[in-house]
């Protein structure tokens, strides 16, 4: 446990918690606002000019590529330097990126729009291992379920608002570059809130750079492959984000605008509904993870997602869907709830399981695994959508493709519950359902 950690006292009263939470909220809002704005424009462009390169799949690949290229190095930076310093500097960079976004929309320059997506991806790649690696330094491990639940909740509320705001802007503003001024203002406030986070020392200030750090450090790779449960959790998160990237918001946008014939605003509300469900699922995951990794939640969440995706893919008489617009919207909320229930315990497990001296790089590996999944969701869309168009099949079959992508988790992932280090359950003895105490190597 890092000496700066908050081992006692209320998390809600901790200034650093609010600094971290609000900073992340604003960053996630900007990411999703801009990305959804570009994706909606891509769907409209494809409807008008079929076969254009300006597709959602390309946007997803461009945004996710920096995570694959730089996650390892950014994990190294998170261990080599103060994570708090990295967060503050990344917020300054976000202001400059949003200035470029305003120029891109003002000039209607598609190339620059995609460059901004790539730069946002680099920004988030730098930010991710620092923010997730900092949580265990600021808070004790038995506080991590609560902290992560609230942290994830705020993140998905930001996703909801960012996506919904993009839909509203697309419908109501004829000069979309103007709304990027809001993004610049949000980035500026995010820089100020990052200053609320208390200073922390670098985990390994003398760490030397190794070329293997560009992908995954050799020592960290050994740590991960030696701990089979940690490796399995990383693969499970990668499959989750591959499925999520396929569905959210790519499949939702395609089904909403091209199959159900909804406008940009209503389609974005449907996507936001999924985010709302995820927020609820995060609360459930937080409450039932109290002090431990609860494997039952992961299993329930995975089955709920799989069955929900299958229901969304069923054909019927309502614009080619069984559920129709209303049923689809409701099932997307259910899908989000299951996603939150699935993801929070895994997030807590990986943070608690990673050794202190490798925490930043393990979190970087988690980010790399997640974004490899999201990258392949874009590739999957590039492969599947042309086939659906060619054979005149409904777009809601994209949900079925997502279910098949997630099928290995249902078949092969069998996690076991574990008590987190430092947590003493009610009654003063270790929970009998736990297999071992999570502790650093």
C-alpha positions as CSV (number, residue, x, y, z in Angstrom):
1,X,0.0,0.0,0.0
2,X,1.4,3.4,-1.0
3,X,2.0,5.7,1.9
4,X,-0.1,8.4,0.3
5,X,-3.1,6.1,0.3
6,X,-6.3,7.1,2.1
7,X,-6.7,4.1,4.4
8,X,-9.4,5.6,6.5
9,X,-12.0,8.3,6.3
10,X,-14.8,8.9,3.8
11,X,-13.9,8.6,0.1
12,X,-16.7,11.2,-0.6
13,X,-14.9,13.8,1.5
14,X,-11.5,13.2,-0.2
15,X,-10.6,16.2,-2.5
16,X,-8.4,13.9,-4.6
17,X,-11.3,11.6,-5.3
18,X,-13.4,14.5,-6.6
19,X,-10.4,15.9,-8.6
20,X,-9.9,12.5,-10.2
21,X,-13.6,11.8,-10.8
22,X,-14.5,15.2,-12.3
23,X,-11.4,15.3,-14.4
24,X,-12.2,11.9,-15.9
25,X,-15.8,12.9,-16.3
26,X,-14.9,15.9,-18.4
27,X,-12.3,14.0,-20.5
28,X,-14.8,11.2,-21.2
29,X,-17.5,13.7,-22.2
30,X,-15.2,15.3,-24.7
31,X,-14.0,12.0,-26.2
32,X,-17.6,10.7,-26.7
33,X,-19.0,14.0,-27.8
34,X,-16.4,14.4,-30.5
35,X,-16.3,10.7,-31.5
36,X,-20.1,10.4,-31.8
37,X,-20.3,13.6,-33.8
38,X,-17.8,12.2,-36.3
39,X,-19.6,8.8,-36.4
40,X,-23.0,10.3,-37.0
41,X,-21.5,12.3,-39.9
42,X,-20.0,9.0,-41.2
43,X,-23.4,7.2,-41.2
44,X,-25.0,10.1,-43.1
45,X,-22.1,10.2,-45.6
46,X,-22.4,6.5,-46.2
47,X,-26.2,6.7,-46.7
48,X,-25.6,9.4,-49.3
49,X,-22.5,7.9,-50.9
50,X,-22.3,4.1,-50.3
51,X,-18.8,2.6,-50.1
52,X,-17.2,5.8,-48.9
53,X,-14.1,5.5,-46.8
54,X,-15.6,7.9,-44.2
55,X,-17.1,5.0,-42.2
56,X,-17.7,4.4,-38.5
57,X,-15.4,1.4,-38.7
58,X,-12.5,3.6,-39.9
59,X,-13.2,6.1,-37.1
60,X,-13.1,3.3,-34.5
61,X,-9.9,1.9,-35.9
62,X,-8.2,5.4,-36.0
63,X,-9.3,6.2,-32.4
64,X,-8.2,2.8,-31.1
65,X,-4.8,2.5,-32.9
66,X,-2.9,4.8,-30.5
67,X,-3.8,2.5,-27.6
68,X,-2.3,-0.5,-29.4
69,X,0.9,1.5,-30.4
70,X,1.5,3.4,-27.2
71,X,-0.1,1.7,-24.3
72,X,3.1,-0.1,-23.3
73,X,5.1,3.0,-23.3
74,X,2.5,5.0,-21.5
75,X,2.4,2.3,-18.8
76,X,6.2,2.7,-18.5
77,X,5.7,6.5,-18.1
78,X,3.1,5.9,-15.4
79,X,5.6,4.0,-13.3
80,X,8.6,6.2,-14.1
81,X,7.0,9.5,-13.3
82,X,4.3,10.8,-10.9
83,X,0.9,9.7,-12.2
84,X,-0.6,13.0,-11.0
85,X,1.9,15.0,-13.1
86,X,1.0,12.9,-16.2
87,X,-2.7,13.5,-15.7
88,X,-2.2,17.3,-15.4
89,X,0.0,17.5,-18.5
90,X,-2.5,15.4,-20.5
91,X,-5.3,17.9,-19.7
92,X,-3.2,20.7,-21.1
93,X,-2.7,18.6,-24.3
94,X,-6.5,18.1,-24.5
95,X,-7.1,21.8,-24.8
96,X,-4.8,22.0,-27.9
97,X,-6.4,18.9,-29.4
98,X,-9.9,20.5,-29.1
99,X,-8.7,23.6,-30.8
100,X,-7.7,21.4,-33.7
101,X,-11.2,19.9,-33.6
102,X,-12.8,23.3,-34.0
103,X,-10.6,24.0,-37.0
104,X,-11.4,20.6,-38.5
105,X,-15.2,21.1,-38.3
106,X,-15.0,24.8,-39.4
107,X,-13.1,23.8,-42.5
108,X,-15.1,20.6,-43.0
109,X,-11.8,18.8,-43.4
110,X,-12.4,15.1,-43.0
111,X,-8.7,14.2,-42.9
112,X,-8.2,16.6,-40.0
113,X,-11.2,15.2,-38.2
114,X,-9.7,11.8,-38.3
115,X,-6.3,13.2,-37.2
116,X,-8.0,14.7,-34.2
117,X,-9.6,11.3,-33.4
118,X,-6.1,9.8,-33.5
119,X,-4.7,12.6,-31.2
120,X,-7.6,12.0,-28.8
121,X,-6.6,8.4,-28.8
122,X,-3.0,9.3,-27.9
123,X,-4.3,11.6,-25.1
124,X,-6.5,8.8,-23.7
125,X,-3.7,6.3,-24.0
126,X,-1.4,8.5,-21.9
127,X,-4.2,9.2,-19.4
128,X,-5.5,5.7,-18.8
129,X,-2.6,3.9,-17.0
130,X,-2.0,7.0,-14.9
131,X,-5.6,7.4,-13.7
132,X,-6.2,3.8,-13.0
133,X,-2.8,3.2,-11.5
134,X,-3.2,6.3,-9.3
135,X,-6.4,5.0,-7.6
136,X,-4.6,2.3,-5.6
137,X,-2.0,4.9,-4.6
138,X,-4.6,7.3,-3.3
139,X,-7.0,4.7,-1.7
140,X,-6.6,1.6,0.3
141,X,-7.5,-1.7,-1.4
142,X,-10.6,-2.3,0.6
143,X,-11.9,1.0,-0.7
144,X,-11.2,0.2,-4.3
145,X,-14.6,-1.4,-5.0
146,X,-16.4,1.7,-3.9
147,X,-14.0,4.0,-5.6
148,X,-14.1,2.1,-8.8
149,X,-17.9,1.8,-8.7
150,X,-18.3,5.6,-8.3
151,X,-15.5,6.2,-10.8
152,X,-17.0,4.0,-13.4
153,X,-20.5,5.4,-12.7
154,X,-19.2,9.0,-13.4
155,X,-17.5,7.8,-16.5
156,X,-20.6,6.3,-18.0
157,X,-22.7,9.3,-17.0
158,X,-20.2,11.3,-19.0
159,X,-20.6,8.9,-21.9
160,X,-24.4,9.3,-21.8
161,X,-24.2,13.0,-21.8
162,X,-21.5,13.2,-24.4
163,X,-23.3,10.9,-26.9
164,X,-26.7,12.6,-26.2
165,X,-25.1,16.0,-26.7
166,X,-23.6,14.9,-30.0
167,X,-27.0,13.8,-31.3
168,X,-28.7,17.1,-30.2
169,X,-25.9,19.1,-31.8
170,X,-26.1,17.2,-35.0
171,X,-29.9,17.9,-35.3
172,X,-30.0,21.5,-34.0
173,X,-26.8,23.2,-35.0
174,X,-26.1,23.8,-38.7
175,X,-22.5,24.9,-37.8
176,X,-21.2,22.0,-35.8
177,X,-17.8,23.6,-35.4
178,X,-19.3,26.0,-32.9
179,X,-20.0,23.2,-30.4
180,X,-16.3,22.3,-30.3
181,X,-15.9,25.6,-28.4
182,X,-17.8,23.8,-25.6
183,X,-15.2,21.0,-25.8
184,X,-12.4,23.5,-25.4
185,X,-14.1,25.0,-22.3
186,X,-14.6,21.5,-20.9
187,X,-10.9,20.6,-21.4
188,X,-9.9,23.8,-19.7
189,X,-12.1,23.0,-16.6
190,X,-10.7,19.5,-16.6
191,X,-7.2,21.0,-16.3
192,X,-8.2,23.0,-13.3
193,X,-9.9,20.0,-11.6
194,X,-6.8,17.9,-12.2
195,X,-4.9,20.3,-9.9
196,X,-7.1,19.1,-7.0
197,X,-5.4,15.7,-7.0
198,X,-2.8,15.4,-4.3
199,X,0.8,14.8,-5.2
200,X,2.2,11.3,-5.4
201,X,5.7,10.1,-5.8
202,X,6.8,8.1,-8.8
203,X,6.4,4.3,-8.2
204,X,9.8,3.6,-9.8
205,X,11.7,6.9,-10.4
206,X,14.9,5.2,-11.5
207,X,13.2,2.9,-14.0
208,X,15.2,2.6,-17.2
209,X,13.5,2.4,-20.5
210,X,13.7,-0.9,-22.3
211,X,12.6,-1.2,-26.0
212,X,10.2,-3.9,-24.8
213,X,8.3,-1.1,-23.0
214,X,7.0,0.0,-26.3
215,X,4.6,-3.0,-26.3
216,X,4.8,-4.8,-23.0
217,X,7.8,-4.8,-20.6
218,X,9.6,-8.2,-20.3
219,X,9.3,-8.2,-16.5
220,X,5.7,-7.2,-16.6
221,X,4.9,-9.8,-19.2
222,X,6.4,-12.4,-16.9
223,X,4.3,-11.2,-14.0
224,X,1.2,-11.4,-16.1
225,X,1.9,-14.8,-17.6
226,X,2.9,-16.2,-14.2
227,X,-0.4,-15.1,-12.7
228,X,-3.0,-17.1,-14.7
229,X,-5.9,-15.4,-13.1
230,X,-4.6,-12.0,-13.9
231,X,-3.9,-13.1,-17.5
232,X,-7.5,-14.5,-17.8
233,X,-9.0,-11.3,-16.4
234,X,-7.0,-9.2,-19.0
235,X,-8.3,-11.5,-21.8
236,X,-11.8,-11.2,-20.4
237,X,-11.7,-7.4,-20.5
238,X,-10.4,-7.5,-24.0
239,X,-13.3,-9.7,-25.2
240,X,-15.7,-7.4,-23.4
241,X,-14.4,-4.2,-25.0
242,X,-14.3,-5.9,-28.5
243,X,-18.0,-6.7,-28.1
244,X,-18.8,-3.3,-26.6
245,X,-16.9,-1.5,-29.4
246,X,-18.9,-3.4,-32.0
247,X,-22.2,-2.6,-30.4
248,X,-21.6,0.8,-28.8
249,X,-22.1,3.0,-30.6
250,X,-21.4,1.4,-34.0
251,X,-24.2,-1.1,-34.3
252,X,-26.6,1.2,-32.5
253,X,-26.0,4.0,-34.9
254,X,-26.3,1.7,-37.9
255,X,-29.5,0.1,-36.7
256,X,-31.1,3.4,-35.5
257,X,-30.4,5.5,-38.5
258,X,-30.4,3.0,-41.4
259,X,-32.9,0.3,-40.2
260,X,-35.2,1.9,-37.8
261,X,-35.1,5.3,-39.7
262,X,-34.5,7.4,-36.6
263,X,-32.8,10.7,-36.7
264,X,-29.4,11.5,-35.2
265,X,-30.8,12.8,-31.9
266,X,-33.1,9.8,-31.2
267,X,-30.4,7.4,-32.2
268,X,-28.0,9.1,-29.8
269,X,-30.6,8.9,-27.1
270,X,-30.7,5.1,-27.7
271,X,-27.0,4.9,-27.3
272,X,-27.2,7.1,-24.2
273,X,-29.8,4.7,-22.8
274,X,-27.2,1.9,-23.0
275,X,-24.8,4.2,-21.1
276,X,-27.5,4.8,-18.5
277,X,-27.8,1.0,-18.0
278,X,-24.0,0.7,-17.6
279,X,-24.1,3.4,-14.9
280,X,-26.8,1.3,-13.0
281,X,-24.7,-1.8,-13.5
282,X,-21.7,-0.1,-12.1
283,X,-23.6,0.7,-8.9
284,X,-24.8,-2.9,-8.6
285,X,-21.2,-4.1,-9.2
286,X,-19.9,-1.7,-6.5
287,X,-22.5,-2.7,-3.9
288,X,-22.0,-6.5,-4.4
289,X,-18.2,-6.3,-4.7
290,X,-17.9,-5.0,-1.2
291,X,-14.3,-5.7,-0.3
292,X,-13.8,-8.6,-2.7
293,X,-13.7,-9.8,-6.3
294,X,-17.2,-11.2,-6.8
295,X,-16.9,-13.8,-9.6
296,X,-20.7,-14.4,-9.6
297,X,-21.3,-10.9,-10.9
298,X,-18.9,-11.5,-13.8
299,X,-20.7,-14.7,-14.7
300,X,-24.2,-13.1,-14.4
301,X,-23.1,-10.1,-16.4
302,X,-21.6,-12.2,-19.2
303,X,-24.7,-14.3,-19.6
304,X,-27.0,-11.2,-19.5
305,X,-25.0,-9.5,-22.3
306,X,-24.9,-12.7,-24.4
307,X,-28.6,-13.2,-24.2
308,X,-29.4,-9.5,-24.7
309,X,-27.3,-9.4,-27.9
310,X,-29.0,-12.5,-29.1
311,X,-32.5,-10.9,-28.5
312,X,-31.4,-7.7,-30.4
313,X,-30.3,-9.7,-33.4
314,X,-33.7,-11.6,-33.8
315,X,-35.5,-10.8,-37.1
316,X,-39.1,-9.7,-37.1
317,X,-41.8,-7.5,-38.6
318,X,-40.8,-4.2,-36.9
319,X,-38.4,-2.8,-39.6
320,X,-36.8,-6.2,-39.8
321,X,-36.4,-6.6,-36.0
322,X,-38.4,-8.6,-33.5
323,X,-38.2,-5.9,-30.8
324,X,-38.9,-2.7,-32.8
325,X,-37.6,0.7,-31.8
326,X,-39.0,0.7,-28.3
327,X,-38.0,-2.9,-27.5
328,X,-34.6,-2.3,-28.9
329,X,-34.1,0.7,-26.7
330,X,-35.2,-1.2,-23.6
331,X,-33.0,-4.2,-24.4
332,X,-30.0,-1.8,-24.9
333,X,-30.6,-0.5,-21.3
334,X,-30.6,-4.1,-20.1
335,X,-27.4,-4.7,-22.1
336,X,-25.8,-1.8,-20.4
337,X,-26.7,-3.0,-16.9
338,X,-25.2,-6.3,-17.5
339,X,-22.0,-4.7,-18.9
340,X,-21.6,-2.6,-15.8
341,X,-22.1,-5.7,-13.5
342,X,-19.5,-7.6,-15.6
343,X,-16.8,-4.9,-15.8
344,X,-16.5,-3.3,-12.3
345,X,-15.4,-6.5,-10.6
346,X,-12.8,-7.2,-13.3
347,X,-11.5,-3.7,-13.0
348,X,-11.1,-4.0,-9.2
349,X,-9.4,-7.4,-9.6
350,X,-6.8,-6.2,-12.0
351,X,-6.0,-3.1,-10.0
352,X,-5.6,-5.1,-6.7
353,X,-3.8,-8.1,-8.2
354,X,-1.1,-6.1,-10.0
355,X,2.2,-5.7,-7.9
356,X,2.9,-2.2,-6.8
357,X,6.1,-1.9,-8.8
358,X,4.3,-3.0,-12.0
359,X,0.9,-1.5,-11.4
360,X,1.2,1.3,-14.0
361,X,2.5,-1.1,-16.7
362,X,-0.1,-3.8,-15.8
363,X,-2.8,-1.1,-16.1
364,X,-1.1,-0.2,-19.4
365,X,-1.4,-3.9,-20.5
366,X,-5.1,-3.8,-19.5
367,X,-5.6,-0.7,-21.7
368,X,-3.7,-2.4,-24.5
369,X,-5.9,-5.5,-24.2
370,X,-9.0,-3.5,-24.2
371,X,-8.1,-1.4,-27.2
372,X,-7.0,-4.4,-29.2
373,X,-10.5,-5.6,-28.7
374,X,-12.0,-2.2,-29.7
375,X,-9.7,-2.1,-32.8
376,X,-10.9,-5.5,-33.9
377,X,-14.5,-4.4,-33.4
378,X,-13.8,-1.8,-36.1
379,X,-12.3,-4.5,-38.3
380,X,-15.2,-6.8,-37.6
381,X,-17.6,-4.0,-38.7
382,X,-15.6,-3.5,-41.9
383,X,-16.0,-7.3,-42.7
384,X,-19.6,-7.9,-41.6
385,X,-21.4,-4.7,-42.7
386,X,-20.6,-5.1,-46.5
387,X,-21.9,-8.6,-46.4
388,X,-25.2,-7.5,-44.8
389,X,-25.5,-4.8,-47.4
390,X,-24.7,-7.2,-50.3
391,X,-27.2,-9.8,-49.2
392,X,-29.8,-7.3,-48.2
393,X,-29.8,-8.5,-44.6
394,X,-30.9,-6.3,-41.6
395,X,-28.3,-4.3,-39.7
396,X,-29.5,-5.7,-36.3
397,X,-27.5,-8.9,-37.2
398,X,-24.5,-6.8,-36.1
399,X,-25.6,-7.5,-32.5
400,X,-25.5,-11.3,-33.4
401,X,-21.9,-10.8,-34.6
402,X,-21.1,-9.2,-31.2
403,X,-22.7,-12.1,-29.4
404,X,-20.5,-14.6,-31.3
405,X,-17.4,-12.5,-30.6
406,X,-18.3,-12.8,-26.8
407,X,-19.1,-16.5,-26.9
408,X,-15.6,-17.7,-25.8
409,X,-16.1,-15.8,-22.5
410,X,-19.3,-17.8,-21.9
411,X,-17.7,-21.1,-22.7
412,X,-14.2,-20.8,-21.2
413,X,-13.9,-18.1,-18.5
414,X,-14.4,-19.5,-15.0
415,X,-13.3,-16.9,-12.4
416,X,-13.3,-17.5,-8.7
417,X,-14.2,-15.0,-5.9
418,X,-11.3,-13.6,-3.9
419,X,-11.1,-11.3,-0.9
420,X,-9.1,-8.1,-1.5
421,X,-6.0,-7.5,0.6
422,X,-6.7,-5.4,3.6
423,X,-10.4,-6.2,3.8
424,X,-11.8,-7.9,6.9
425,X,-15.4,-9.0,6.4
426,X,-18.1,-8.4,8.9
427,X,-17.5,-10.7,11.9
428,X,-13.7,-10.4,11.7
429,X,-12.9,-13.5,9.6
430,X,-12.1,-14.2,6.0
431,X,-15.1,-15.0,3.8
432,X,-15.4,-18.7,3.3
433,X,-16.2,-18.3,-0.4
434,X,-12.9,-16.7,-1.1
435,X,-10.1,-18.8,-2.5
436,X,-7.2,-16.6,-1.4
437,X,-6.2,-13.1,-0.4
438,X,-5.2,-10.8,-3.3
439,X,-1.7,-9.6,-2.5
440,X,1.3,-8.2,-4.5
441,X,4.2,-10.4,-5.5
